Amino acid sequence: MSCGMMAAGGSLLSLLSSCKSTSIFKAEAVNHQLTVPLSAMNDKKILIVRNASSEYDILLVKNLTIILLP
């Protein structure tokens, strides 16, 4: 197992360990698309999105990326 895979696995494990207090947002599918309003995330870093017609839940992760332009 490479160091990159171990680092990715470690960060995923720490992310999932906080799932026990994660909110669940129930979204309805319209034209095979789910819409999650930004207000559903508020100050949360992760959110579980659930749809009644889907077999699996979706883990939505808020990630802030800053790109500095010259």
C-alpha positions as CSV (number, residue, x, y, z in Angstrom):
1,M,0.0,0.0,0.0
2,S,1.5,3.4,-1.0
3,C,1.8,6.4,1.4
4,G,-0.7,8.3,-0.7
5,M,-3.3,5.5,-0.4
6,M,-2.7,5.4,3.4
7,A,-3.0,9.1,3.7
8,A,-6.2,9.1,1.7
9,G,-7.6,6.2,3.7
10,G,-6.7,8.0,7.0
11,S,-8.4,11.2,6.0
12,L,-11.5,9.2,4.8
13,L,-11.6,7.3,8.1
14,S,-11.5,10.6,10.1
15,L,-14.2,12.0,7.9
16,L,-16.4,9.0,8.3
17,S,-15.9,8.9,12.0
18,S,-17.8,12.1,12.3
19,C,-20.8,10.6,10.4
20,K,-22.6,9.6,13.6
21,S,-23.7,13.2,14.1
22,T,-24.2,14.0,10.5
23,S,-27.5,15.3,9.3
24,I,-29.6,13.6,6.7
25,F,-31.2,15.6,3.9
26,K,-34.1,14.0,2.0
27,A,-34.1,15.1,-1.6
28,E,-36.7,14.4,-4.3
29,A,-35.5,13.5,-7.8
30,V,-36.7,15.7,-10.6
31,N,-35.6,14.6,-14.1
32,H,-33.1,12.2,-12.5
33,Q,-31.4,15.1,-10.6
34,L,-31.2,15.8,-6.9
35,T,-31.1,19.4,-5.7
36,V,-29.5,20.2,-2.4
37,P,-29.8,23.9,-1.3
38,L,-26.7,25.5,0.2
39,S,-28.7,26.2,3.3
40,A,-28.9,22.5,4.0
41,M,-25.1,22.5,4.5
42,N,-25.0,25.6,6.8
43,D,-21.9,25.1,8.9
44,K,-21.7,21.4,8.3
45,K,-18.7,19.8,6.5
46,I,-20.6,16.7,5.5
47,L,-24.2,15.9,4.8
48,I,-25.9,12.6,3.9
49,V,-28.3,13.0,1.0
50,R,-31.1,10.4,0.8
51,N,-33.6,9.7,-2.0
52,A,-36.4,7.3,-1.6
53,S,-36.0,5.9,-5.1
54,S,-32.2,5.3,-4.7
55,E,-30.7,2.2,-3.3
56,Y,-27.7,4.1,-1.7
57,D,-27.2,7.3,0.2
58,I,-24.9,10.0,-1.1
59,L,-22.2,11.5,1.1
60,L,-21.9,15.2,0.2
61,V,-18.6,16.8,1.3
62,K,-18.1,20.6,1.4
63,N,-14.6,21.4,0.2
64,L,-13.3,24.9,-0.2
65,T,-10.6,25.3,-2.8
66,I,-8.8,28.6,-3.2
67,I,-7.0,29.3,-6.5
68,L,-4.6,32.3,-6.6
69,L,-4.2,33.8,-10.0
70,P,-1.0,35.8,-10.9
